[in-house]
């Protein structure tokens, strides 16, 4: 079974179905996954009669792990994005993080019969957003987001283009989402025996870049029983 102890009872069920073998409610492990993925899908639901369908956009988000029981997500978006009105209305939103994924051939297992399957990791968070308009707070979000985007050892610094960034502040709005519910699915073959898990891991480790990323996630998040 997946080693994901549930540290507390959450106030409501998050918007994710996960089979018991793969469900994870351990916030520390899910925070690690979210920080690894970085790019989130933010889904808002407009309100009122005749409103438009749910809207989604893809944004790199900052994670403040220690702000609130489950952490707080922080980001910014273009003011032209219609989701800004949804965020400002204070209606709960869904934020998803999807890790690397790959298909699995039955040939990679060391037992049979087997069928093809798919490996992946995902985390879903819900919460009520608050929009951030203060210029100083926005500048802090931009500086932190810039650092998130930079490769290790990169020489670029926000201070080098401070005036340009100041001009950008009027075109964006910040937001934060204190996480109210958090649930994940870690589907990395951990329900298999050690030999089958190792066979899949070895095959993925010698595959494409995407497959190698799944193999790395198997080692980081989905060890086999006794592994």
Secondary structure, DSSP 8 states (H G I E B T S, - for coil): -------S--SS--S----TTTEE--HHHHHHHHHHH-EEEEEE---STT----EEEEEE-EEETTSSTT-EEEEEEETT-THHHHHHTT-EEEEEEEEEEEEE-GGG-SSSS---EEEEEEEEEEEEEEEE--HHHHHHHHHHHHHHHS-TT----GGGGHHHHHHHGGGEEEEEEEEEEEEEEEESSTTS-HHHHHHHHHHHHTS-HHHHHHHHHHHHH---TT-
